[in-house]
Amino acid sequence: MVYTSQLIEQTTDTGQLFDPEVVDSAKKIYHTYYHLHGELTRTPIGVAVDRKTYRGQLLFTKIPILLPGECFVPIDELESE
């Protein structure tokens, strides 16, 4: 079991880059949700994306738990560009 807060610390400490396909999938998921729901009532902390299928979901809890094979993309990475 891996907490997202641990992943955030690992990525900032090691300077690890995200897989571009995972980030693209996360952006599509985020933008689809935003367009379907108009105004976001709650701001997500990021998106959990499966590395094999590139399917994912928005995460809203402060300390979500990722399933094996999932990777966390923080909201800051999604709103850039």
Secondary structure by P-SEA (a helix, b strand, c coil): cccaaaaaaaaaaacccccaaaaaaaaaaaaaaaaaaccccccccbbbbcccccbbbbbcccbbbbcccbbbbcccccccc
